[in-house]
Amino acid sequence: MRGVVKFLLLSEAFAVATFGLGWWSVPLIAALWGAFALPPGGRARFAALCAATGWASLLLLDAARGPLSEVAAQIAGVMRVPSFALYVLTLVFPAMLAWSAASLSPRLRKPAV
């Protein structure tokens, strides 16, 4: 149960911070998570999954409010890729940002003496 709560809170932290501050908030939150979360194993994968889930919730919010599929089709036509690829890349981007920040931040912390 605690794992589900952590997952939901971190996912929505990514979503709210992205909505309010922009995409650069993803590595900041992931770095904090990676530096201070316990237990140390799997922090980067967990942060990546939560970041992708948070951005998926933002995509669902946009889809509920407007013509997201039409915009995706237009952009996909310009880029000459399938529109599904845009959705996948939209979720891969925050996952990679979060994974890299959460992987590097524990190594940057000063070891306890």
Sequence and secondary structure as in RCSB ss.txt:
>XXXX:A:sequence
MRGVVKFLLLSEAFAVATFGLGWWSVPLIAALWGAFALPPGGRARFAALCAATGWASLLLLDAARGPLSEVAAQI
AGVMRVPSFALYVLTLVFPAMLAWSAASLSPRLRKPAV
>XXXX:A:secstr
 HHHHHHHHHHHHHHHHHHHH TTHHHHHHHHHHHH SS TTHHHHHHHHHHHHHHHHHHHHHHHS HHHHHHHH
HHHHTS HHHHHHHHHHHHHHHHHHHHHHHHHHS    
